[in-house]
Amino acid sequence: MNKKDNRHGKHHPDKVQFGGMVTPRFKAIAQITASKTKCSLMELMQRGVYNLATGAGILRDDKVTPEYEAAVDALADMIKSNLTEKRRN
C-alpha cells in the first residue's frame, strides 16, 4: 500500500485529534456501551462531554452560554492556529 492508499491525512482539515490513554477494561466498557447504544466511540465521548458541559453551565440547549462564549471562541482559535502552524511545518 503506498502512502496515498491509506487514511492518513484524509480527515476534514478543520478536525483535530482528541483522545487519551485508558485501561483495557475501560476501553472494553466503552466499546460495549457504544455497541449497545448504536454509536461510535467518538459519539460516546462527545455525548459525555456535552452532558457534563450542560451540567456545568457551559452549554444550554446545545449552545455555548454567553458566560463562556468568549473563552470557548478564544481557545478554539488557539487550537485552530496551532493546527495550522503544525500543518505548515
One Martini backbone bead per residue (centre of mass of N, CA, C, O) as a GRO file, in nm:
protein
   89
    1MET     BB    1   0.094   0.038   0.026
    2ASN     BB    2   0.063   0.350  -0.034
    3LYS     BB    3   0.029   0.661   0.094
    4LYS     BB    4  -0.254   0.715  -0.074
    5ASP     BB    5  -0.410   0.439   0.049
    6ASN     BB    6  -0.461   0.581   0.311
    7ARG     BB    7  -0.604   0.778   0.583
    8HIS     BB    8  -0.388   0.971   0.592
    9GLY     BB    9  -0.505   1.302   0.563
   10LYS     BB   10  -0.849   1.252   0.521
   11HIS     BB   11  -0.944   1.456   0.700
   12HIS     BB   12  -1.079   1.714   0.804
   13PRO     BB   13  -0.909   2.016   0.831
   14ASP     BB   14  -1.084   2.108   1.109
   15LYS     BB   15  -0.974   1.865   1.253
   16VAL     BB   16  -0.897   1.713   1.573
   17GLN     BB   17  -0.743   1.554   1.808
   18PHE     BB   18  -0.899   1.319   2.056
   19GLY     BB   19  -0.744   1.187   2.354
   20GLY     BB   20  -0.637   0.883   2.536
   21MET     BB   21  -0.538   0.695   2.802
   22VAL     BB   22  -0.650   0.362   2.881
   23THR     BB   23  -0.785   0.097   2.994
   24PRO     BB   24  -0.896  -0.197   2.879
   25ARG     BB   25  -1.157  -0.198   3.047
   26PHE     BB   26  -1.264   0.078   2.964
   27LYS     BB   27  -1.272   0.020   2.660
   28ALA     BB   28  -1.468  -0.215   2.678
   29ILE     BB   29  -1.700  -0.054   2.797
   30ALA     BB   30  -1.718   0.149   2.565
   31GLN     BB   31  -1.769  -0.053   2.333
   32ILE     BB   32  -2.028  -0.180   2.449
   33THR     BB   33  -2.185   0.083   2.476
   34ALA     BB   34  -2.175   0.165   2.180
   35SER     BB   35  -2.314  -0.085   2.073
   36LYS     BB   36  -2.579  -0.069   2.244
   37THR     BB   37  -2.624   0.252   2.138
   38LYS     BB   38  -2.537   0.291   1.841
   39CYS     BB   39  -2.228   0.404   1.853
   40SER     BB   40  -1.951   0.567   1.864
   41LEU     BB   41  -1.683   0.649   2.046
   42MET     BB   42  -1.702   0.950   1.978
   43GLU     BB   43  -2.000   0.987   2.050
   44LEU     BB   44  -1.967   0.903   2.342
   45MET     BB   45  -1.776   1.132   2.422
   46GLN     BB   46  -1.953   1.368   2.333
   47ARG     BB   47  -2.188   1.313   2.520
   48GLY     BB   48  -2.028   1.348   2.781
   49VAL     BB   49  -1.940   1.639   2.736
   50TYR     BB   50  -2.219   1.763   2.693
   51ASN     BB   51  -2.338   1.679   2.965
   52LEU     BB   52  -2.125   1.819   3.147
   53ALA     BB   53  -2.149   2.106   3.022
   54THR     BB   54  -2.442   2.142   3.097
   55GLY     BB   55  -2.408   2.100   3.409
   56ALA     BB   56  -2.183   2.350   3.414
   57GLY     BB   57  -2.302   2.589   3.209
   58ILE     BB   58  -2.177   2.595   2.909
   59LEU     BB   59  -2.443   2.461   2.817
   60ARG     BB   60  -2.750   2.535   2.620
   61ASP     BB   61  -2.912   2.384   2.392
   62ASP     BB   62  -2.629   2.327   2.239
   63LYS     BB   63  -2.517   2.605   2.356
   64VAL     BB   64  -2.322   2.853   2.428
   65THR     BB   65  -2.288   3.044   2.682
   66PRO     BB   66  -2.223   3.371   2.738
   67GLU     BB   67  -2.008   3.324   2.967
   68TYR     BB   68  -1.828   3.118   2.749
   69GLU     BB   69  -1.786   3.229   2.460
   70ALA     BB   70  -1.505   3.368   2.467
   71ALA     BB   71  -1.340   3.123   2.566
   72VAL     BB   72  -1.412   2.927   2.340
   73ASP     BB   73  -1.317   3.101   2.101
   74ALA     BB   74  -1.022   3.141   2.192
   75LEU     BB   75  -0.941   2.841   2.212
   76ALA     BB   76  -1.021   2.759   1.924
   77ASP     BB   77  -0.821   2.953   1.787
   78MET     BB   78  -0.565   2.828   1.910
   79ILE     BB   79  -0.603   2.545   1.797
   80LYS     BB   80  -0.616   2.626   1.500
   81SER     BB   81  -0.339   2.765   1.491
   82ASN     BB   82  -0.172   2.514   1.568
   83LEU     BB   83  -0.264   2.342   1.329
   84THR     BB   84  -0.162   2.525   1.104
   85GLU     BB   85   0.136   2.526   1.194
   86LYS     BB   86   0.186   2.218   1.175
   87ARG     BB   87   0.113   2.196   0.863
   88ARG     BB   88   0.355   2.376   0.766
   89ASN     BB   89   0.593   2.181   0.896
   0.00000   0.00000   0.00000
